[in-house]
Amino acid sequence: MNGLTGFQRDILYVIAGLADTPALEIKEELQGANEMEITQDRLYPCLHRLIEKGFIEEGTPDESTDMYTLTEQGKREIATQRKWENKYLTEELLTDRPPAEL
């Protein structure tokens, strides 16, 4: 995911979890997670950048809806990123338990 912003990575993760995702649903998920408004002016350029990089594809089932899905390359990039993250994240960090005392 070299060269992607954190926001672009977040978009990939949302699309991975909600296959065939409309842009509005991506926007709502990101707003809920970040507790901030996501504008179309911010979302769509990021979606187009991810398409250019080959990580997602855009489909149009009807004239008013754009749907986004991960490509095989996008799936590989997420898997590579998760493998790297898992090197540094311990179970303690991934649970609600307080860290053990030293």
C-alpha positions in Angstrom: 0.0 0.0 0.0 3.0 2.1 -0.6 1.9 5.6 -1.5 -1.6 5.4 -0.1 -2.9 7.8 2.5 -4.5 6.4 5.7 -7.9 7.6 4.4 -7.4 5.6 1.1 -6.4 2.5 3.2 -9.6 3.0 5.3 -11.6 3.1 2.0 -10.1 -0.2 0.9 -10.9 -1.8 4.3 -14.5 -0.7 4.1 -14.9 -2.0 0.5 -13.3 -5.3 1.6 -15.8 -5.7 4.3 -18.9 -4.6 2.4 -18.4 -6.1 -1.1 -20.1 -4.3 -4.0 -20.3 -1.2 -2.0 -22.0 2.0 -3.2 -20.1 5.3 -2.6 -22.8 6.5 -0.2 -22.4 3.5 2.0 -18.6 3.9 2.0 -19.0 7.5 3.0 -21.4 6.6 5.8 -19.1 3.9 7.2 -16.1 6.2 7.2 -18.1 9.0 8.8 -19.2 6.6 11.6 -15.7 5.4 12.2 -14.1 8.8 12.1 -16.9 10.8 13.7 -16.4 13.5 11.1 -18.1 14.5 7.9 -16.7 13.1 4.7 -17.4 15.2 1.7 -17.8 13.9 -1.9 -14.9 16.2 -2.8 -12.7 14.2 -0.6 -14.2 10.7 -1.2 -14.4 10.6 -5.0 -10.8 11.6 -5.8 -9.6 8.9 -3.4 -11.9 6.3 -5.0 -10.5 7.3 -8.5 -6.9 7.0 -7.2 -7.6 3.5 -5.9 -9.1 2.6 -9.3 -6.0 4.0 -11.1 -3.7 2.0 -8.9 -5.8 -1.2 -9.7 -7.0 -1.8 -6.1 -10.7 -1.4 -6.8 -13.1 -1.5 -9.7 -16.1 0.6 -10.3 -19.4 -0.9 -11.6 -22.6 0.9 -12.4 -25.7 -1.4 -11.9 -28.0 1.5 -12.8 -27.6 5.1 -13.9 -27.5 6.6 -10.4 -25.4 4.2 -8.4 -21.6 3.5 -8.6 -20.6 0.3 -6.9 -17.0 -0.5 -5.8 -15.3 -3.8 -5.3 -11.8 -5.0 -4.5 -9.7 -6.4 -7.3 -7.4 -9.3 -6.8 -4.5 -6.8 -6.5 -6.5 -4.9 -3.9 -7.0 -8.1 -1.9 -3.3 -8.9 -2.1 -2.4 -5.4 -0.9 -4.7 -5.7 2.1 -3.3 -9.1 3.0 0.3 -7.8 2.7 -0.6 -4.8 4.9 -2.3 -7.0 7.5 0.7 -9.3 7.6 3.0 -6.3 8.3 0.6 -4.9 10.9 0.4 -8.2 12.7 4.2 -8.1 13.3 3.7 -5.1 15.6 0.2 -5.6 17.1 0.0 -7.8 20.1 -3.2 -9.4 21.4 -3.2 -6.9 24.3 -3.4 -4.1 21.9 -6.3 -5.7 20.0 -8.5 -6.3 23.0 -10.2 -4.1 25.5 -8.0 -5.4 28.4 -5.5 -3.0 30.0 -1.9 -3.8 29.3 -0.1 -6.0 31.8 1.8 -4.2 34.5 5.6 -4.2 34.1 
